[in-house]
Amino acid sequence: MKRPKLKKASKRMTCHKRYKIQKKVREHHRKLRKEAKKRGHKKSRKDPGVPNSAPFKEALLREAELRKQRIEELKQQQKLDRQKEQEKRRKLETDSGVKPCDDEPVREDFGQCENKNKAKSSKQNPKRLYCQELKKVIEASDIVLEVLDARDPLGCRCPQIEEAIVRGGQKKLVLVLNKSDLVPKENLENWLGYLKKELPTVVFRASTNMKDKRKTIKVKKKVRSFKSEVCIGKESLWQLLGSFQESYGKAIQVGVIGFPNVGKSSIINSLKQERICNVGVSMGLTRSMQAVPLSKHITIIDSPSFIVSPVNSAAALALRSPASIEVLKPVEAASAILSQADARQIVLKFTVPDFKNSLEFFTLLAQRRGMHQKGGSPHVEGAAKLLWSEWTGASLGYHCHPPISWSLSPHLNENIVTYMKHGFNLEQLEKNNAHSIQAIRGPRLANSILFQSSGLTHGIIDEQDVTEELPKQIEKKEWENSKDIDDDLESIEADAKSSDIPPAENAWEVLPKESKADEQQSIQSFVLDKMTEDSDDAYDFSTDYV
């Protein structure tokens, strides 16, 4: 029994006891550290990623992102297969009343079904899926927005898709000139006057820095606002869609279509003011249709990109196809792009000396950017990939001149043109476009690279026209996609080391046979010039040193 009027026992301890406990704790921690050191346990380090000085960094990041998406799609497909298998087992249990584990033939049937599903998913061509999703978007939409790159608007138009929209019946087709800040104002006005004769055209510049409301990111310091963050042309597009919806009298659906990397998803994000659709530097990120409600009466639908027909020129394949750098050789694709650009402006833009052919330009660019293989030889293939990635990205400014004489497209006529313009407030659209052109700060005409357009780009809309890939090619692509970035870099270095032929000669084999003699003479003269320069600049101790 507790005695009354007595205080509680004190929890204080003597200094001797406290110091003794602290000493024992330190000895115990020291002992644990020694044991961990003997076991060799190390802390996990963070992945440093690809450094900025690495060659063809954008291409590597593109490959890594595509590889990640393929792995996620494979996991989802496996999850669906497992769910289907479980449903089949439940049905068999309810029907027969026998557990599948006691019946061996039932197991064999499930194994065969699973193998068939996996074979179907592996054999299914993604290009055919793109065609299916694109048809769904066109059928479901009342207005179709065809997004064009303002740097090459004619090369971004597909006559097959436009003909299918016209054939579809009561559907409106509107052209959207995106990336209008990468071309001079004079060139943009010329293209606007050329395109608006056929279809309603909107000048647009999508915002590239949209906040994702689904992810909360804490920002400690304020970031300076760049001109790429500002969206231009959003109000004019909103008014165009709103005026048509009022005249239509019902809720409308707007489909967004176009070639890869023209900015379809960026336009949707800019209209919604939120990063809903997946955007990035890599081409062909959108693989299925995605409906986004803009308001109560307007719904916009994102779609996968067009499939480029192999009938097109090499430059069109390199610019408009996401898999062109894999199908074509990098030097061949980049040289096709380089052949249609102004050589003088290319020299000023990339700060390289004058070049006689594409191979010489790639060697000079590799030396300028510090892209070397083992042994000091310039990495020509890496320089070609670098040029290709910059040309297909959204940072390099170039422009094309519209055709001198205007002629109506073969899939359009005067009745179709008047029908496409009916229901829109064209006067208000012209005012909004003029205001957008004044607000855009584009490059000067002298600083922009002149590019010769290859004309309309033909596409594939029917699934039957898609060429089937051989099983060896599919296995090769899967094997290449399964490799990591480090393995890619090691393989490049190993090829450069093991090959007896220097990389300049390997790239030279890609070029046409007719120009090989000229190429050889230019290479010899280029090497002789370099040797004379090196001999002149050499330091002689017997004469110079005193």
C-alpha positions in Angstrom: 0.0 0.0 0.0 1.3 3.4 -1.0 2.1 5.7 1.9 0.3 9.1 1.8 2.1 12.4 1.5 5.2 10.9 -0.2 6.7 12.3 -3.4 7.3 10.1 -6.5 10.7 8.6 -7.1 13.0 10.8 -9.1 14.0 9.7 -12.6 17.3 11.5 -12.5 20.5 9.5 -12.7 24.1 10.2 -11.8 26.5 11.6 -14.3 28.7 8.5 -14.0 25.8 6.2 -15.0 24.7 8.4 -17.9 28.2 8.7 -19.3 28.6 4.9 -19.0 25.4 4.3 -21.0 26.6 6.7 -23.7 29.9 4.9 -23.9 28.3 1.5 -24.3 26.0 2.9 -27.1 29.0 4.3 -29.0 30.9 1.0 -28.7 27.8 -0.9 -29.9 27.5 1.4 -33.0 31.2 1.0 -33.7 30.9 -2.7 -33.6 27.9 -2.7 -36.1 29.9 -0.5 -38.5 32.8 -2.8 -38.4 30.6 -5.8 -39.2 28.9 -4.0 -42.0 32.3 -3.0 -43.4 33.4 -6.6 -43.4 30.2 -7.7 -45.2 30.8 -5.1 -47.9 27.4 -3.5 -47.6 27.3 -0.2 -49.5 24.7 2.5 -49.7 22.7 2.5 -53.0 23.7 5.4 -55.1 21.4 7.4 -57.3 21.6 7.0 -61.1 23.5 10.1 -62.4 21.8 9.8 -65.8 23.2 10.8 -69.1 25.5 13.8 -68.9 24.9 16.9 -71.0 28.2 16.5 -72.7 27.4 13.0 -74.0 26.9 12.8 -77.8 23.4 12.2 -79.2 21.9 12.6 -75.7 18.4 13.3 -77.0 18.3 10.1 -79.1 19.4 8.1 -76.0 16.7 9.6 -73.9 14.2 9.0 -76.7 15.2 5.3 -76.8 15.0 5.0 -73.0 11.5 6.5 -72.9 10.2 4.3 -75.7 11.7 1.2 -73.9 10.0 2.2 -70.7 6.6 2.5 -72.5 7.0 -0.9 -74.1 7.7 -2.5 -70.8 4.6 -0.9 -69.2 2.5 -2.0 -72.2 3.8 -5.6 -71.8 3.0 -5.6 -68.0 -0.5 -4.4 -68.7 -1.0 -7.1 -71.4 0.2 -9.8 -69.0 -2.1 -8.5 -66.3 -5.1 -8.7 -68.7 -4.1 -12.2 -69.7 -4.0 -13.3 -66.0 -7.4 -11.8 -65.4 -8.9 -13.7 -68.4 -7.3 -16.9 -67.2 -8.8 -16.5 -63.8 -12.3 -15.9 -65.3 -12.0 -19.0 -67.4 -11.1 -21.1 -64.4 -14.0 -19.8 -62.4 -16.4 -20.6 -65.2 -15.1 -24.1 -65.5 -15.4 -24.6 -61.7 -19.0 -23.4 -61.7 -19.9 -25.6 -64.8 -18.2 -28.8 -63.9 -17.8 -28.5 -60.2 -14.2 -29.9 -60.4 -11.2 -27.9 -59.4 -8.8 -27.2 -62.2 -5.8 -28.4 -60.1 -7.2 -32.0 -60.1 -7.6 -32.1 -63.9 -4.5 -32.1 -66.0 -6.1 -31.6 -69.4 -7.7 -28.4 -68.2 -4.3 -27.0 -67.3 -3.0 -27.8 -70.8 -5.9 -25.9 -72.3 -5.2 -22.9 -70.2 -1.5 -23.1 -71.2 -2.4 -23.2 -74.9 -4.9 -20.3 -74.5 -2.2 -18.2 -72.7 0.4 -19.0 -75.4 -2.1 -18.0 -78.1 -2.9 -14.7 -76.5 0.8 -13.9 -76.1 1.4 -14.8 -79.7 -1.4 -12.6 -80.9 -0.2 -9.6 -78.8 3.4 -10.1 -80.0 2.4 -10.5 -83.7 0.1 -7.4 -83.7 1.6 -4.6 -85.6 1.5 -1.2 -83.8 1.1 0.6 -87.1 -2.2 -1.2 -87.6 -3.4 -0.1 -84.2 -2.5 3.5 -85.1 -4.7 3.2 -88.2 -7.6 1.8 -86.2 -7.3 4.6 -83.5 -7.1 7.3 -86.2 -10.2 6.0 -87.9 -12.1 6.1 -84.6 -11.1 9.7 -83.9 -12.2 10.8 -87.4 -15.5 9.0 -87.1 -16.3 10.4 -83.6 -15.3 14.1 -84.3 -17.4 16.9 -85.8 -14.5 19.2 -86.4 -11.0 17.9 -87.3 -8.0 20.0 -86.5 -5.0 19.1 -88.7 -1.9 20.4 -87.0 0.9 21.6 -89.3 4.5 22.6 -88.4 4.9 26.2 -89.5 8.4 25.5 -90.7 7.1 23.1 -93.4 3.3 23.4 -93.6 3.0 21.7 -97.0 5.1 18.7 -95.9 2.8 18.2 -92.9 -0.3 17.8 -95.0 -1.5 14.3 -95.9 -3.8 14.1 -98.9 -5.1 10.6 -98.0 -6.3 11.7 -94.6 -7.9 14.8 -95.9 -9.7 12.9 -98.6 -11.0 10.4 -96.0 -12.4 13.3 -93.9 -14.1 14.9 -96.9 -15.5 11.5 -97.8 -16.8 11.1 -94.3 -19.7 13.6 -94.8 -20.6 16.3 -92.5 -17.2 17.1 -90.9 -15.3 20.3 -90.8 -11.5 20.4 -91.4 -9.4 23.3 -89.9 -5.7 23.8 -90.3 -3.6 24.9 -87.2 -0.1 26.4 -87.8 1.8 25.3 -84.7 5.4 26.3 -83.8 4.9 29.7 -85.5 7.6 31.3 -83.3 10.3 29.3 -85.2 9.7 31.0 -88.6 10.0 34.7 -89.6 6.9 36.8 -89.6 7.0 37.5 -93.3 7.1 33.8 -94.1 4.3 33.1 -91.7 2.1 35.7 -93.3 2.8 34.3 -96.8 1.8 30.8 -95.6 -1.3 32.0 -93.9 -2.4 33.7 -97.1 -1.7 30.6 -99.1 -3.5 28.1 -96.8 -6.6 30.1 -95.9 -7.7 30.0 -99.6 -8.6 26.4 -99.2 -9.4 25.8 -95.5 -9.8 27.9 -92.3 -6.3 28.4 -90.8 -5.4 29.3 -87.2 -2.0 30.7 -86.1 -0.9 29.0 -82.9 2.0 28.6 -80.6 1.6 26.0 -77.9 2.9 26.4 -74.4 5.7 24.0 -73.5 5.8 24.6 -69.8 2.5 23.3 -68.4 2.0 22.4 -64.7 0.7 18.9 -64.0 -2.1 19.3 -61.4 -2.0 15.6 -60.6 1.5 15.9 -59.2 2.4 18.5 -56.5 5.9 19.8 -57.0 7.5 22.1 -54.4 9.5 24.9 -56.0 11.9 26.8 -53.7 13.1 29.4 -56.1 11.2 31.4 -58.7 12.0 30.4 -62.3 12.4 33.1 -64.9 9.6 33.1 -67.5 10.8 32.4 -71.0 8.8 33.2 -74.2 8.2 29.5 -74.8 5.9 29.4 -71.8 3.4 31.9 -73.4 0.6 30.4 -75.4 -0.4 32.4 -78.5 -3.6 31.8 -80.6 -5.6 30.1 -77.8 -8.3 32.7 -77.8 -8.8 32.7 -81.6 -9.1 28.9 -81.5 -11.6 29.0 -78.6 -13.7 31.6 -80.5 -13.6 29.6 -83.7 -14.9 26.4 -81.9 -17.4 28.4 -79.8 -18.9 30.1 -82.8 -19.3 26.8 -84.6 -20.9 25.2 -81.5 -23.4 28.0 -81.2 -24.4 27.6 -84.9 -24.4 23.8 -84.6 -26.7 23.9 -81.6 -25.4 20.7 -80.0 -22.3 19.5 -78.1 -19.4 19.0 -80.5 -16.3 16.8 -80.5 -13.0 18.1 -81.9 -10.4 15.6 -83.2 -6.7 16.6 -83.3 -4.6 14.8 -86.0 -1.2 15.2 -87.6 2.2 13.8 -88.2 4.5 12.9 -85.3 6.1 15.7 -83.3 4.0 18.6 -84.7 2.5 19.4 -81.3 -0.9 17.8 -81.1 -0.8 17.0 -77.4 0.8 20.3 -76.6 -2.1 22.2 -78.2 -4.6 20.2 -76.1 -2.6 20.9 -72.9 -2.5 24.6 -73.8 -6.3 24.8 -74.4 -6.9 22.9 -71.1 -4.2 24.9 -69.2 -3.1 21.6 -67.7 -0.7 18.8 -68.6 -3.2 16.0 -69.3 -1.7 14.5 -72.5 1.8 13.0 -72.5 4.3 15.3 -74.4 8.0 15.0 -74.9 10.9 15.3 -77.3 10.6 11.8 -78.7 8.3 11.1 -81.7 5.2 9.0 -81.5 4.4 9.2 -77.8 0.6 9.2 -78.2 -0.5 5.7 -79.1 -4.3 5.7 -78.5 -7.2 8.2 -78.6 -7.8 10.2 -75.5 -10.9 12.4 -74.9 -10.5 15.6 -72.9 -13.5 17.8 -72.0 -12.7 21.5 -72.6 -16.2 22.7 -71.5 -19.7 21.5 -71.2 -20.3 21.5 -74.9 -16.8 21.0 -76.4 -14.7 17.8 -76.1 -11.3 17.5 -77.7 -9.8 14.1 -78.7 -6.1 13.4 -79.0 -5.0 10.8 -81.6 -1.9 8.9 -82.6 0.2 10.2 -85.5 -0.1 9.4 -89.2 1.7 6.4 -90.6 4.1 7.6 -93.4 4.0 5.7 -96.6 7.4 4.4 -97.8 6.7 5.9 -101.3 7.8 9.4 -99.9 11.3 10.8 -100.4 14.1 10.1 -97.9 13.9 13.6 -96.4 10.1 13.2 -95.8 10.7 9.8 -94.2 13.4 11.2 -91.9 11.3 14.2 -90.8 7.8 12.7 -90.5 8.4 9.1 -89.4 9.3 8.2 -85.8 11.1 5.0 -86.8 13.0 6.6 -89.7 16.3 6.7 -87.9 16.0 3.0 -87.2 14.9 2.0 -90.7 17.3 4.3 -92.5 20.9 4.7 -91.6 21.6 7.9 -89.6 24.1 9.3 -92.1 21.7 8.6 -95.0 18.7 10.2 -93.2 20.7 13.3 -92.1 22.3 13.8 -95.5 18.9 13.7 -97.1 17.8 16.5 -94.8 21.0 18.4 -95.3 20.7 18.3 -99.1 17.5 20.4 -99.0 18.9 23.1 -96.7 20.8 26.2 -97.5 24.6 25.4 -97.1 25.6 29.0 -96.2 23.1 29.3 -93.4 24.0 25.8 -92.1 27.6 26.9 -91.8 26.6 30.0 -89.9 24.2 28.2 -87.6 26.5 25.3 -86.6 29.7 27.4 -86.8 31.6 25.1 -89.0 33.8 25.8 -92.0 32.6 25.5 -95.6 31.9 21.9 -96.6 31.7 20.2 -100.0 29.4 17.3 -99.1 27.5 15.9 -96.2 30.2 13.6 -95.0 32.6 16.4 -94.6 30.0 18.4 -92.7 29.4 15.5 -90.2 33.2 15.2 -89.6 33.5 18.9 -89.0 30.4 18.9 -86.7 31.8 16.0 -84.7 35.1 17.8 -84.2 33.3 21.0 -83.3 31.1 19.3 -80.7 33.9 17.1 -79.4 32.3 13.8 -80.6 35.2 11.4 -80.9 35.6 7.7 -80.9 38.5 5.7 -79.4 41.7 6.6 -81.2 40.6 10.2 -81.8 38.6 9.7 -85.0 35.4 11.8 -85.3 32.1 10.0 -84.6 30.3 10.7 -87.9 27.3 8.6 -87.1 26.8 10.4 -83.8 27.0 13.8 -85.5 24.4 12.6 -88.1 22.0 11.6 -85.2 22.6 14.9 -83.5 21.6 16.8 -86.7 18.5 14.6 -87.1 17.4 15.1 -83.5 17.8 18.9 -83.7 15.9 19.1 -87.0 13.0 17.1 -85.8 12.9 18.9 -82.4 11.2 22.2 -81.5 14.3 24.4 -81.1 15.9 24.8 -84.5 14.4 27.5 -86.7 14.0 27.0 -90.4 11.4 28.0 -93.0 10.1 27.1 -96.5 8.7 29.3 -99.1 5.1 28.7 -100.3 4.5 27.7 -103.9 4.5 30.6 -106.4 1.3 29.6 -108.1 -1.7 28.6 -106.1 -3.7 25.7 -107.2 -6.5 23.8 -105.5 -5.6 20.4 -104.1 -6.9 17.4 -106.2 -9.0 16.0 -103.3 -10.8 19.4 -102.9 -13.2 21.4 -105.1 -15.0 24.7 -104.8 -18.1 23.2 -103.2 -16.1 21.5 -100.5 -14.1 24.7 -99.8 -17.3 26.7 -99.3 -18.8 24.0 -97.1 -15.6 23.9 -94.9 -15.7 27.6 -94.4 -19.5 27.7 -93.7 -20.4 28.2 -90.0 -17.2 29.9 -89.0 -16.6 33.6 -88.3 -13.8 34.2 -90.8 -13.6 38.0 -90.3 -13.0 37.5 -86.5 -10.5 34.8 -87.3 -8.4 37.1 -89.6 -8.3 39.7 -86.9 -7.2 37.2 -84.3 -4.5 35.8 -86.6 -3.1 39.3 -87.3 -3.0 39.9 -83.5 -1.2 36.6 -83.0 1.4 37.3 -85.7 2.2 40.7 -84.0 2.5 39.0 -80.6 4.9 36.4 -81.9 8.6 37.1 -81.7 10.0 35.0 -84.4 13.6 35.0 -85.8 14.8 37.3 -88.5 14.7 36.1 -92.1 18.5 36.3 -92.4 19.0 34.1 -89.2 16.5 31.4 -90.3 17.7 28.5 -92.4 16.0 28.2 -95.8 14.7 24.7 -96.4 13.3 23.2 -99.7 10.1 21.4 -99.0 9.4 18.0 -100.7 5.7 18.7 -101.0 2.7 16.8 -99.7 3.6 13.8 -97.6 1.7 10.6 -98.4 0.3 8.6 -95.5 -1.4 5.2 -94.9 -4.9 5.1 -93.5 -6.0 1.5 -94.4 -4.7 -1.3 -92.2 -4.2 -3.6 -95.3 -1.6 -1.2 -96.8 0.7 -1.6 -93.7 3.6 -3.8 -94.6 4.1 -6.8 -92.3 7.5 -7.1 -90.7 9.4 -10.4 -90.9 9.9 -12.3 -87.6 13.7 -11.8 -87.8 13.2 -8.0 -88.0 10.8 -8.1 -85.0 13.2 -10.2 -82.9 16.0 -7.8 -83.8 14.0 -4.8 -82.9 12.9 -6.3 -79.6 16.5 -7.3 -78.8 17.7 -3.7 -79.6 15.0 -2.1 -77.5 15.7 -4.4 -74.5 19.3 -3.2 -74.2 20.2 -0.5 -71.8 21.8 2.9 -72.6 25.2 1.8 -71.2 25.2 -1.3 -73.4 24.5 1.0 -76.4 27.4 3.2 -75.6 29.7 0.2 -75.1 28.6 -1.4 -78.4 29.4 1.8 -80.3 32.8 2.0 -78.8 33.4 -1.7 -79.5 32.4 -1.4 -83.1 34.7 1.6 -83.5 37.6 -0.3 -81.9 37.1 -3.6 -83.7 36.5 -2.3 -87.2 39.6 -1.9 -89.4 37.9 0.7 -91.6 37.7 4.2 -90.0 34.2 5.5 -89.3 34.4 8.1 -92.1 34.7 5.3 -94.7 31.9 3.3 -93.1 29.6 6.3 -93.5 30.9 6.9 -97.0 29.5 3.5 -98.1 26.0 4.7 -97.3 26.2 7.5 -99.9 25.1 6.9 -103.6 27.6 5.3 -105.9 27.5 8.1 -108.5 28.9 10.6 -106.0 31.7 8.4 -104.6 34.4 9.7 -106.9 33.6 13.3 -106.0 33.4 12.3 -102.3 36.8 10.7 -102.4 38.5 13.7 -104.0 36.9 16.0 -101.5 38.0 13.8 -98.6 41.6 13.7 -99.9 41.7 17.4 -100.4 40.2 17.9 -96.9 42.8 15.6 -95.3 45.7 17.3 -97.2 44.5 20.8 -96.0 44.4 19.5 -92.5 47.9 18.1 -92.8 49.3 21.3 -94.1 47.6 23.3 -91.4 49.1 21.0 -88.7 52.6 21.2 -90.3 52.4 25.0 -90.4 51.4 25.3 -86.8 53.9 22.7 -85.5 56.5 24.0 -82.9 60.2 23.5 -83.8 62.5 23.6 -80.8 65.7 24.2 -82.9 64.4 27.4 -84.4 61.7 28.8 -82.1 63.2 27.9 -78.7 66.1 30.2 -77.6 
